[in-house]
Amino acid sequence: MEEKKFDANSIIGFILLGAIMFWFMYTNPPEEQATEEQATEKQTNAPAFQEAKTKTLTQEAVSDSLAYAQAQQRLGNFAYSASLNVSETGTTVLENEVLKLTFSNKGAQITEALVKNYKTYNALPLYIIKDANASFNINFGTTSNRILNTKDLVFQPVLTQNGDNSILSMKLKVSEHEYLEYRYELKPDEYMIGFAVQSIGLNTVINSSNAITLDFDLKAYRHEKSMKYENQMSALYYEKEDGKIDDLSISGSDAEEETDVNWVGFKQHFFSTVLNSSTPFKTAKLSSETLFEDETIDSVFTKGYSLQAPLALNNGELNYNFDLFIGPNDYELLASYDKQLENIVDLGWGIFGWINRHAFIPLFAFLGGFISNYGLIIILMTIVVRIFMSPLVYKSYLSSAKMKVLRPEMTEINEKYPGKDNAMKRQQETMALQRKAGVSMLAGCIPALLQMPVFFALFRFFPSAIDLRQQGFLWADDLSSYDSVFKLPFNIPMYGDHVSLFPILASIAIFFYMRMSQSQQMNMQQPAQEGMPDMQKMMKMMMYFSPIMMLVFFNSYGAGLSLYYFISNLLTITIMLVIKNFIIDEDKIHAQIQENKKRPEKKKSKFRERMDEAMKQAQQQQQAQQKGKKKK
């Protein structure tokens, strides 16, 4: 067997290999090795990271492209407007001393309208528009076969100043130079808002064969204490062809279609929203709806109003200049715009409105110029009216006194010509007696009739006077609403769930006034004749019926109106007592009548001759009929 020998070359190789390993371990510690591994890993992953980043950017681009494609699918040419990244929920505020208006980018319409200097009945800020109770929309078609509603589209707002005027331009764009614009302008201390709707460069975008329709809707918020009373004083008013003013019924629901409408006003008793157009609406569909059913149920809204009108293109473009009034129903303020808007304030028709406009409004404003308490103003105004009307009261009472003096003689005539057969003869003799004595039935009736227009004019004036709103007097905290002194635990139909004191006082005053005037009225009546109704019983019924009607219906009316009737009847009673006890002397009246009877009768007028002839013929016919009955 061969013996193994130690190989020197192998030993040298192992030594060199160990030295190399020792050097490698010395020059490459573990930490550095790890760092190199990490660096190697980063270098290895760098292309993958760049690839992921590029992939994300590409997805965003695809997403934007997809969104634009969807917008284009939905909006057609107006997809450009959607690409401007305007916030759909964004708002812009226009504000002056009396109004604060908030406009939404979506729809470019007013979403809040605050009337600054007024409060609701429960002392909250008074909003005409808030929480989507109003909508202004234009519906139109495009040449790309799409039907769009501006209330659903997002406009780009730009707010600028022109001196003291704030101007808000809101544009729905097809391109930077083609757009539909809503332009609002608010002046300092002004309730009237300038409002224009115009299109630029859209004559090839808007489809003229499709109807373009403006829709304006409003749900009227409750602002006053009595919903029933507020609803009675709220209505939709409008001016149509030839400047005629009309309105929809206040009761229930009503609708009309009118032509050539200049403005439409959504009236809420003391506040209104009015849209006036410089270009009359060729046709307009108007509607009004009562939104509450029962006074006992607390309701947010009183009425719902709606205007729907077609808009016309001018050379393929929209171009309408509007005015938008949001504010109080102050007669002088509305009249200052010279657009007949003051007719929204219901002062009564015909002679009643004329008396209010030319007498009571100036008198009320004059007294308000130096008296701050509106209860005292009503009292002073009532005194002035009663003093002015006192000559008519005197004439009426004087005629009553004359008829009272003649009453015994008229009774003798009735006894001299009894029965139905002599009815015409009695009438002739009675009229002859009155004529000789210089007494006329009309002398007592005419003064009473002349007072009626004043009565009805004031019945319309006080409920419409916004100056009385939230003005207190004595126990009444608001002269424009009822003066409740006791809350009932239940509701009485037609009366309500509260007790108002001023209507009670007015009813008592009316009762005593009618009791005093009853004897005066009976003096004016001829003695009871056979076959004639008992006037005395009828007048007694009226004496009790009128105060009850006042008590029931005025319980929910404004305290200012009840205060006026209370003071007015007290003054009338006082004037009648003064006339009766210190001015009228029945002995002198009797002597004057006897003197008049001695004078030769004046020549009959043609009217009286015709009346006498007619009565004579009637008497002859009556006698002929009676003879015919006797023969049978």
Phi, psi and omega per residue, in radians:
M1 nan 2.410 -3.031
E2 -1.494 2.385 -3.137
E3 -1.457 2.346 -3.109
K4 -1.417 2.445 3.121
K5 -1.989 2.611 -3.134
F6 -1.277 2.269 -3.081
D7 -1.705 2.041 -3.123
A8 -1.129 -0.623 -3.125
N9 -1.127 -0.616 3.114
S10 -1.169 -0.706 3.131
I11 -1.090 -0.774 -3.133
I12 -1.079 -0.691 3.138
G13 -1.100 -0.768 3.126
F14 -1.092 -0.681 3.139
I15 -1.106 -0.835 3.139
L16 -1.073 -0.717 3.121
L17 -1.094 -0.699 3.114
G18 -1.155 -0.688 3.130
A19 -1.104 -0.727 -3.139
I20 -1.111 -0.740 3.138
M21 -1.127 -0.719 3.118
F22 -1.093 -0.733 3.136
W23 -1.144 -0.709 -3.136
F24 -1.107 -0.744 3.135
M25 -1.178 -0.570 -3.133
Y26 -1.249 -0.762 -3.078
T27 -1.454 -0.208 -3.136
N28 -2.280 1.449 3.120
P29 -1.203 2.873 -3.092
P30 -1.051 -0.699 -3.110
E31 -1.076 -0.811 -3.132
E32 -1.102 -0.571 3.134
Q33 -1.158 -0.721 3.109
A34 -1.112 -0.736 3.141
T35 -1.053 -0.738 3.114
E36 -1.110 -0.631 3.119
E37 -1.125 -0.725 3.121
Q38 -1.111 -0.760 -3.141
A39 -1.076 -0.714 3.115
T40 -1.072 -0.699 -3.132
E41 -1.140 -0.724 3.131
K42 -1.092 -0.757 3.135
Q43 -1.107 -0.605 -3.134
T44 -1.197 -0.659 -3.083
N45 -1.506 -0.225 -3.063
A46 -0.952 -0.784 3.120
P47 -1.087 -0.615 3.132
A48 -1.178 -0.707 3.122
F49 -1.101 -0.803 3.130
Q50 -1.093 -0.644 3.121
E51 -1.127 -0.712 3.119
A52 -1.141 -0.733 3.138
K53 -1.085 -0.797 3.127
T54 -1.078 -0.630 3.139
K55 -1.156 -0.695 3.122
T56 -1.114 -0.817 3.118
L57 -1.046 -0.669 3.133
T58 -1.152 -0.664 3.118
Q59 -1.136 -0.707 3.108
E60 -1.116 -0.739 3.116
A61 -1.087 -0.729 3.110
V62 -1.120 -0.706 3.133
S63 -1.100 -0.783 3.099
D64 -1.079 -0.741 3.125
S65 -1.106 -0.686 3.125
L66 -1.159 -0.740 3.120
A67 -1.093 -0.730 3.128
Y68 -1.147 -0.675 3.114
A69 -1.119 -0.699 3.101
Q70 -1.149 -0.744 3.104
A71 -1.086 -0.704 3.127
Q72 -1.157 -0.652 3.106
Q73 -1.115 -0.677 -3.083
R74 -1.473 -0.694 -2.978
L75 -1.902 -0.242 -3.118
G76 1.139 -2.191 -3.107
N77 -1.052 -0.488 -3.078
F78 -1.436 0.124 3.079
A79 -1.094 -0.461 3.096
Y80 -1.010 -0.675 -3.139
S81 -1.105 -0.611 3.136
A82 -1.252 -0.352 -3.120
S83 -1.467 -0.025 -3.064
L84 -1.503 -0.009 3.102
N85 0.979 0.736 3.046
V86 -1.495 2.306 -3.092
S87 -1.143 2.217 3.124
E88 -1.142 -0.537 -3.106
T89 -1.652 0.055 -3.115
G90 -1.194 2.634 3.140
T91 -2.364 2.782 3.066
T92 -2.328 2.468 -3.076
V93 -1.976 2.278 2.926
L94 -1.937 2.357 -3.029
E95 -2.577 2.432 2.967
N96 -2.351 -2.797 -3.055
E97 -1.238 -0.374 -3.024
V98 -2.082 -0.314 -3.089
L99 -2.313 2.580 2.934
K100 -2.269 2.021 -3.044
L101 -2.038 2.289 3.092
T102 -1.972 2.198 -3.105
F103 -1.943 2.405 3.131
S104 -1.681 2.446 3.043
N105 -1.042 -0.651 3.114
K106 -1.359 1.969 3.135
G107 1.562 -0.223 3.135
A108 0.911 0.602 -3.076
Q109 -2.076 2.903 -3.139
I110 -1.314 2.163 3.093
T111 -1.823 -0.311 3.037
E112 -2.523 2.313 3.065
A113 -2.317 1.866 -3.105
L114 -1.805 2.163 3.036
V115 -1.590 1.910 -2.860
K116 -1.174 -0.767 -2.938
N117 -1.545 0.280 -3.133
Y118 -2.319 2.716 3.087
K119 -2.203 2.802 3.026
T120 -1.311 3.032 -3.122
Y121 -1.039 -0.451 3.127
N122 -1.851 0.494 2.967
A123 1.159 0.478 3.064
L124 -1.691 2.757 3.066
P125 -0.977 2.450 -3.030
L126 -1.663 1.851 3.100
Y127 -1.783 2.281 2.966
I128 -1.473 -0.687 3.119
I129 -2.187 2.279 3.106
K130 -3.011 2.614 3.036
D131 0.929 0.807 3.008
A132 1.064 0.563 3.072
N133 -1.456 -0.103 -3.133
A134 -2.309 2.667 3.124
S135 -2.555 2.268 3.035
F136 -2.132 2.099 -3.009
N137 -2.490 2.506 2.983
I138 -2.067 2.146 3.132
N139 -1.780 2.202 -3.122
F140 -2.596 2.795 3.099
G141 -1.831 2.743 3.124
T142 -2.040 2.874 -3.140
T143 -1.233 -0.199 3.075
S144 -1.639 0.362 3.042
N145 1.100 0.789 3.066
R146 -2.175 2.531 3.052
I147 -1.892 2.094 -3.044
L148 -2.048 2.625 3.036
N149 -2.135 2.166 -3.072
T150 -1.086 -0.468 -3.127
K151 -1.143 -0.320 -3.117
D152 -1.734 -0.063 -3.026
L153 -1.856 2.694 -3.065
V154 -1.764 2.152 -3.139
F155 -1.736 2.655 3.091
Q156 -1.664 2.066 -3.072
P157 -1.597 2.501 3.005
V158 -2.387 2.073 -3.107
L159 -1.797 2.226 3.127
T160 -2.348 2.943 3.088
Q161 -2.073 2.375 3.020
N162 -2.134 1.544 -2.989
G163 1.202 -2.164 3.096
D164 -1.566 -0.081 -3.104
N165 -1.542 2.380 3.060
S166 -1.693 2.280 -3.100
I167 -2.145 2.208 3.107
L168 -2.034 2.026 3.067
S169 -1.815 2.208 3.139
M170 -2.184 2.091 -2.991
K171 -2.093 2.404 2.992
L172 -1.866 1.906 -2.861
K173 -1.764 2.502 2.884
V174 -1.682 -0.638 3.003
S175 -2.681 -3.078 -3.125
E176 -1.135 -0.401 -3.080
H177 -2.045 0.155 3.102
E178 -2.316 2.128 -3.008
Y179 -2.896 2.863 2.931
L180 -1.849 2.245 -3.020
E181 -2.127 2.341 2.862
Y182 -1.814 2.190 -3.103
R183 -2.145 2.126 -3.128
Y184 -1.986 2.470 3.089
E185 -2.360 2.188 -3.121
L186 -2.064 2.135 3.132
K187 -1.623 2.821 3.122
P188 -1.119 2.467 3.019
D189 0.911 0.755 -3.025
E190 -2.383 2.375 3.096
Y191 -1.582 -0.256 -3.120
M192 -1.584 2.205 -3.086
I193 -1.876 2.200 3.024
G194 -1.241 2.353 -3.044
F195 -2.549 2.154 3.126
A196 -2.251 2.528 3.040
V197 -2.142 2.085 -3.133
Q198 -2.561 2.676 3.067
S199 -2.069 2.532 3.107
I200 -2.157 2.107 3.078
G201 1.246 0.369 -3.097
L202 -1.846 0.252 -3.115
N203 -1.154 -0.383 3.074
T204 -1.737 0.020 -3.115
V205 -1.856 -0.778 3.137
I206 -1.381 2.257 -3.119
N207 -1.442 1.939 -3.087
S208 -1.250 -0.273 3.138
S209 -1.404 -0.273 3.077
N210 -1.608 2.530 3.086
A211 -1.192 2.397 3.054
I212 -1.856 2.075 -2.972
T213 -2.137 2.304 3.020
L214 -1.681 2.263 3.077
D215 -2.122 2.165 3.137
F216 -2.267 2.027 -3.085
D217 -2.197 2.596 3.109
L218 -2.627 2.287 2.934
K219 -1.713 2.085 -3.033
A220 -1.379 2.100 3.093
Y221 -1.204 2.586 3.012
R222 -1.279 2.225 3.135
H223 -2.083 -0.346 -3.012
E224 -1.930 2.915 -3.054
K225 -1.156 -0.750 -3.127
S226 -1.753 1.937 3.105
M227 -1.131 -0.658 -3.125
K228 -1.101 -0.816 -3.135
Y229 -1.182 -0.713 3.120
E230 -1.099 -0.717 3.135
N231 -1.135 -0.641 3.117
Q232 -1.141 -0.471 -3.104
M233 -1.744 0.134 -3.126
S234 -1.923 2.428 -3.130
A235 -2.888 2.840 3.051
L236 -1.606 2.102 3.125
Y237 -1.923 2.684 3.094
Y238 -2.750 2.681 3.041
E239 -1.885 2.192 -3.106
K240 -2.006 -2.798 -3.048
E241 -0.896 2.477 3.097
D242 1.092 0.417 3.057
G243 1.265 0.311 3.140
K244 -1.359 2.383 3.125
I245 -1.782 2.323 3.129
D246 -2.459 2.992 3.124
D247 -2.634 2.817 3.057
L248 -1.547 2.756 -3.111
S249 -1.052 2.467 3.136
I250 -1.417 -0.278 -3.062
S251 -1.697 2.235 3.089
G252 1.123 -2.468 -3.123
S253 -1.902 2.598 3.135
D254 -2.638 2.643 -3.136
A255 -2.632 2.525 3.105
E256 -2.515 2.685 2.966
E257 -2.068 2.057 -3.043
E258 -2.067 2.883 3.109
T259 -2.036 2.668 3.083
D260 0.886 1.031 -3.116
V261 -1.612 2.197 -3.103
N262 -1.538 -0.767 3.107
W263 -2.576 2.732 3.120
V264 -2.293 2.265 -3.111
G265 -2.090 2.182 3.051
F266 -1.636 1.714 -3.039
K267 -1.567 2.378 3.108
Q268 -2.174 1.123 -3.094
H269 1.048 -1.421 -3.052
F270 -1.793 -0.018 -3.116
F271 -2.429 2.671 -3.109
S272 -2.505 2.711 2.964
T273 -2.115 2.032 -3.027
V274 -2.143 2.242 3.041
L275 -1.866 2.006 3.140
N276 -1.930 2.348 -3.126
S277 -2.048 2.304 3.080
S278 -1.227 -0.431 3.034
T279 -1.857 1.915 -3.069
P280 -0.972 2.491 3.036
F281 -1.227 2.171 -3.097
K282 -1.031 -0.757 3.002
T283 -2.393 2.723 3.126
A284 -2.610 2.233 3.022
K285 -1.670 2.111 -3.064
L286 -2.068 2.461 3.114
S287 -2.569 2.641 3.125
S288 -2.460 2.457 -3.089
E289 -2.491 2.314 3.052
T290 -1.348 2.245 -3.016
L291 -1.844 0.078 3.015
F292 -2.293 2.609 -3.036
E293 -1.892 -0.518 -2.989
D294 -2.455 2.328 3.121
E295 -1.048 -0.506 -3.072
T296 -1.354 -0.257 3.139
I297 -1.692 2.106 -3.123
D298 -1.167 2.180 -3.068
S299 -2.174 2.582 3.112
V300 -1.449 -0.685 -3.058
F301 -1.991 2.647 3.072
T302 -1.798 -0.837 -3.099
K303 -2.445 2.689 3.019
G304 -2.003 2.263 -3.093
Y305 -2.074 2.653 -3.137
S306 -2.616 2.396 3.012
L307 -2.205 2.278 3.055
Q308 -2.313 2.119 -3.061
A309 -2.516 2.445 3.070
P310 -1.329 2.538 3.059
L311 -1.909 2.507 -3.100
A312 -1.816 2.584 3.069
L313 -1.557 2.554 3.082
N314 -2.083 1.867 -3.042
N315 0.976 0.702 3.093
G316 1.397 0.066 -3.108
E317 -2.124 2.653 2.991
L318 -1.479 2.361 3.119
N319 -2.678 1.581 -3.122
Y320 -2.188 2.302 3.040
N321 -1.880 2.077 -3.136
F322 -1.988 2.906 2.866
D323 -2.225 2.389 -3.135
L324 -2.117 1.965 3.123
F325 -1.709 2.233 3.031
I326 -2.321 1.847 -3.080
G327 3.091 -2.873 -3.036
P328 -1.391 2.673 3.084
N329 -1.506 1.155 3.081
D330 -1.613 2.098 -3.012
Y331 -0.996 -0.853 -3.097
E332 -1.148 -0.682 3.112
L333 -1.091 -0.845 -3.125
L334 -1.143 -0.636 3.137
A335 -1.181 -0.469 -3.106
S336 -1.156 -0.334 -3.136
Y337 -1.440 -0.178 3.064
D338 0.965 0.764 3.108
K339 -2.254 0.250 -3.092
Q340 1.147 0.347 3.127
L341 -1.175 -0.381 -3.137
E342 -1.104 -0.281 3.106
N343 -1.212 -0.221 3.029
I344 -1.098 -0.576 3.088
V345 -1.329 1.967 -3.027
D346 -1.386 1.703 3.126
L347 -1.733 0.106 -3.125
G348 1.715 2.779 -3.115
W349 -1.656 2.802 3.036
G350 1.015 -2.288 -3.057
I351 -1.109 -0.536 -3.125
F352 -1.155 -0.807 3.101
G353 -1.125 -0.672 3.139
W354 -1.082 -0.763 3.119
I355 -1.092 -0.734 3.135
N356 -1.130 -0.798 -3.084
R357 -1.170 -0.687 -2.999
H358 -1.779 -0.151 -3.130
A359 -2.175 -1.042 -2.964
F360 -1.351 -0.655 3.089
I361 -1.126 -0.827 3.072
P362 -1.090 -0.698 3.132
L363 -1.129 -0.753 3.138
F364 -1.105 -0.747 3.131
A365 -1.172 -0.653 3.126
F366 -1.109 -0.836 3.130
L367 -1.149 -0.617 3.119
G368 -1.221 -0.251 3.135
G369 -1.220 -0.427 -3.123
F370 -2.322 0.095 3.056
I371 -2.218 2.231 -3.087
S372 -1.620 -0.353 -3.119
N373 -1.567 2.029 -3.031
Y374 -1.320 -0.355 3.008
G375 -1.151 -0.742 3.084
L376 -1.159 -0.615 3.102
I377 -1.088 -0.756 3.112
I378 -1.077 -0.751 -3.134
I379 -1.106 -0.813 3.140
L380 -1.132 -0.700 3.115
M381 -1.091 -0.707 3.119
T382 -1.114 -0.728 3.128
I383 -1.075 -0.779 3.138
V384 -1.067 -0.774 -3.125
V385 -1.115 -0.773 -3.108
R386 -1.181 -0.658 3.077
I387 -1.113 -0.726 3.122
F388 -1.115 -0.614 -3.103
M389 -1.550 -0.131 -3.065
S390 -1.041 -0.621 3.074
P391 -1.032 -0.614 3.106
L392 -1.205 -0.670 3.079
V393 -1.093 -0.715 3.131
Y394 -1.113 -0.801 3.138
K395 -1.031 -0.765 -3.128
S396 -1.125 -0.757 -3.123
Y397 -1.208 -0.659 3.107
L398 -1.101 -0.741 3.105
S399 -1.105 -0.684 3.096
S400 -1.084 -0.725 3.135
A401 -1.122 -0.689 3.120
K402 -1.123 -0.746 3.125
M403 -1.146 -0.568 3.106
K404 -1.131 -0.699 3.127
V405 -1.153 -0.644 -3.108
L406 -1.425 -0.183 -3.019
R407 -0.993 -0.744 3.121
P408 -1.038 -0.673 -3.122
E409 -1.235 -0.612 3.096
M410 -1.208 -0.557 3.078
T411 -1.145 -0.693 3.098
E412 -1.065 -0.691 3.123
I413 -1.102 -0.717 3.117
N414 -1.085 -0.676 -3.137
E415 -1.275 -0.542 -3.121
K416 -1.276 -0.569 -3.123
Y417 -2.177 1.317 -3.095
P418 -1.415 2.905 3.014
G419 1.497 2.879 -3.131
K420 -1.210 -0.486 -3.080
D421 -1.136 -0.472 -3.075
N422 -1.811 0.296 -3.078
A423 -1.040 -0.742 -3.120
M424 -1.217 -0.645 3.123
K425 -1.148 -0.731 3.105
R426 -1.036 -0.745 -3.110
Q427 -1.124 -0.706 3.133
Q428 -1.137 -0.772 -3.122
E429 -1.162 -0.682 3.138
T430 -1.130 -0.771 3.126
M431 -1.146 -0.617 3.102
A432 -1.150 -0.708 3.115
L433 -1.089 -0.812 -3.123
Q434 -1.117 -0.617 -3.134
R435 -1.183 -0.758 3.127
K436 -1.133 -0.645 -3.105
A437 -1.407 -0.154 -3.121
G438 1.326 0.559 -3.124
V439 -2.032 2.476 -3.141
S440 -2.377 2.405 3.059
M441 -1.074 -0.634 -3.118
L442 -1.159 -0.433 -3.140
A443 -1.087 -0.462 3.094
G444 -1.612 -0.526 -3.090
C445 -1.372 -0.708 -3.061
I446 -1.053 -0.815 3.102
P447 -1.024 -0.666 3.116
A448 -1.150 -0.712 3.128
L449 -1.159 -0.616 -3.137
L450 -1.168 -0.403 3.118
Q451 -1.419 -0.334 -3.076
M452 -1.092 -0.747 3.114
P453 -1.028 -0.640 3.117
V454 -1.155 -0.736 3.131
F455 -1.018 -0.879 -3.092
F456 -1.265 -0.558 3.100
A457 -1.096 -0.781 3.133
L458 -1.218 -0.480 3.069
F459 -1.096 -0.525 3.084
R460 -1.587 -0.483 -3.044
F461 -1.191 -0.938 -3.009
F462 -1.106 -0.718 3.096
P463 -1.145 -0.336 -3.103
S464 -1.708 -0.092 -3.073
A465 -1.424 1.782 -3.110
I466 -1.175 -0.373 3.114
D467 -1.093 -0.406 3.133
L468 -1.415 -0.217 -3.062
R469 -1.102 2.166 3.106
Q470 1.036 0.482 3.013
Q471 -1.766 2.164 -3.070
G472 -1.600 2.736 3.048
F473 -2.767 2.178 -3.073
L474 0.923 -2.141 -3.102
W475 -1.480 -0.175 -3.133
A476 -1.471 2.170 3.130
D477 -1.569 -0.169 -3.139
D478 -2.662 1.868 -3.089
L479 -1.223 -0.231 3.109
S480 -1.554 -0.091 3.136
S481 -2.275 3.111 -3.075
Y482 -1.235 2.638 -3.080
D483 -1.800 1.256 -3.074
S484 -1.165 2.250 3.064
V485 -1.968 -0.155 3.123
F486 -2.713 2.281 3.129
K487 -1.662 2.134 3.139
L488 -1.399 2.555 3.103
P489 -1.371 0.061 -3.119
F490 -2.602 2.959 -3.126
N491 -1.896 2.270 3.084
I492 -1.736 2.139 -3.139
P493 -0.928 2.343 3.134
M494 1.291 -0.388 -3.108
Y495 -1.704 -0.840 3.135
G496 2.049 -2.954 -3.102
D497 -1.979 0.420 -3.141
H498 -2.571 2.903 3.106
V499 -2.055 2.093 3.087
S500 -1.730 2.403 -3.023
L501 -1.473 -0.709 -3.101
F502 -1.059 -0.704 3.056
P503 -1.086 -0.584 3.095
I504 -1.128 -0.809 3.126
L505 -1.107 -0.716 3.124
A506 -1.134 -0.665 3.126
S507 -1.142 -0.712 3.106
I508 -1.113 -0.767 3.133
A509 -1.105 -0.715 3.114
I510 -1.112 -0.685 3.131
F511 -1.036 -0.852 -3.121
F512 -1.220 -0.593 3.078
Y513 -1.109 -0.796 -3.118
M514 -1.216 -0.533 3.085
R515 -1.174 -0.698 3.091
M516 -1.195 -0.728 -3.069
S517 -1.360 -0.243 -3.129
Q518 -1.070 -0.808 3.128
S519 -1.114 -0.625 3.108
Q520 -1.142 -0.745 -3.141
Q521 -1.151 -0.669 -3.135
M522 -1.167 -0.549 3.074
N523 -1.144 -0.538 -3.139
M524 -1.303 -0.356 -3.120
Q525 -1.459 2.565 3.031
Q526 -1.257 2.726 3.096
P527 -0.958 2.574 -3.082
A528 -0.998 2.316 3.138
Q529 -2.032 2.742 -3.119
E530 -1.101 2.321 3.120
G531 1.497 -0.090 3.136
M532 -1.666 2.565 3.124
P533 -1.142 2.637 3.132
D534 -1.322 1.735 -3.089
M535 -1.141 -0.549 -3.114
Q536 -1.114 -0.730 3.120
K537 -1.154 -0.704 3.134
M538 -1.104 -0.698 -3.125
M539 -1.244 -0.569 3.059
K540 -1.144 -0.680 3.085
M541 -1.082 -0.738 3.118
M542 -1.116 -0.609 -3.116
M543 -1.076 -0.583 3.131
Y544 -1.638 -0.546 -3.068
F545 -1.218 -0.767 -3.083
S546 -1.066 -0.848 3.103
P547 -1.074 -0.631 3.127
I548 -1.152 -0.730 3.092
M549 -1.069 -0.750 3.092
M550 -1.046 -0.783 -3.090
L551 -1.100 -0.739 -3.053
V552 -1.334 -0.939 -2.987
F553 -1.364 -0.492 -3.103
F554 -1.526 -0.005 -3.119
N555 -1.103 -0.525 3.132
S556 -1.864 0.062 3.106
Y557 -1.421 2.950 3.130
G558 -1.087 2.447 -3.123
A559 -1.117 -0.511 3.132
G560 -1.063 -0.689 3.127
L561 -1.183 -0.761 3.125
S562 -1.151 -0.662 3.090
L563 -1.067 -0.746 3.119
Y564 -1.047 -0.853 -3.101
Y565 -1.140 -0.617 3.094
F566 -1.097 -0.901 -3.134
I567 -1.157 -0.701 -3.114
S568 -1.075 -0.776 3.140
N569 -1.228 -0.615 3.046
L570 -1.066 -0.773 3.133
L571 -1.152 -0.705 3.131
T572 -1.098 -0.741 3.089
I573 -1.052 -0.763 3.130
T574 -1.086 -0.789 3.140
I575 -1.090 -0.734 3.135
M576 -1.118 -0.704 3.114
L577 -1.139 -0.706 3.113
V578 -1.120 -0.790 -3.142
I579 -1.087 -0.771 -3.089
K580 -1.156 -0.760 -2.991
N581 -1.625 -0.380 -3.026
F582 -2.195 -0.235 -3.075
I583 -2.017 -0.831 -3.091
I584 -1.436 2.262 3.046
D585 -2.127 1.886 -3.043
E586 -1.166 -0.547 3.106
D587 -1.119 -0.758 3.124
K588 -1.149 -0.665 3.120
I589 -1.111 -0.731 3.134
H590 -1.105 -0.747 3.134
A591 -1.118 -0.673 -3.133
Q592 -1.185 -0.639 3.127
I593 -1.159 -0.750 3.116
Q594 -1.099 -0.634 3.108
E595 -1.172 -0.691 3.129
N596 -1.128 -0.604 -3.124
K597 -1.189 -0.459 -3.138
K598 -1.358 -0.387 -3.109
R599 -1.273 2.606 3.101
P600 -1.122 2.465 -3.097
E601 -1.192 2.396 -3.141
K602 -1.176 2.745 3.116
K603 -1.096 2.350 -3.106
K604 -1.182 2.471 3.040
S605 -1.334 2.842 3.131
K606 -1.062 -0.636 3.115
F607 -1.102 -0.793 -3.132
R608 -1.165 -0.646 3.107
E609 -1.073 -0.734 3.124
R610 -1.148 -0.686 3.122
M611 -1.116 -0.786 3.141
D612 -1.114 -0.688 3.137
E613 -1.163 -0.717 3.122
A614 -1.115 -0.732 3.133
M615 -1.161 -0.664 3.127
K616 -1.122 -0.753 3.113
Q617 -1.150 -0.682 3.112
A618 -1.108 -0.699 3.121
Q619 -1.124 -0.739 3.141
Q620 -1.114 -0.709 3.113
Q621 -1.125 -0.693 3.122
Q622 -1.107 -0.763 3.136
Q623 -1.123 -0.704 3.129
A624 -1.116 -0.694 3.111
Q625 -1.134 -0.687 3.140
Q626 -1.154 -0.695 3.109
K627 -1.123 -0.680 3.130
G628 -1.119 -0.670 3.122
K629 -1.163 -0.671 -3.133
K630 -1.150 -0.671 3.135
K631 -1.107 -0.668 3.109
K632 -1.169 nan nan
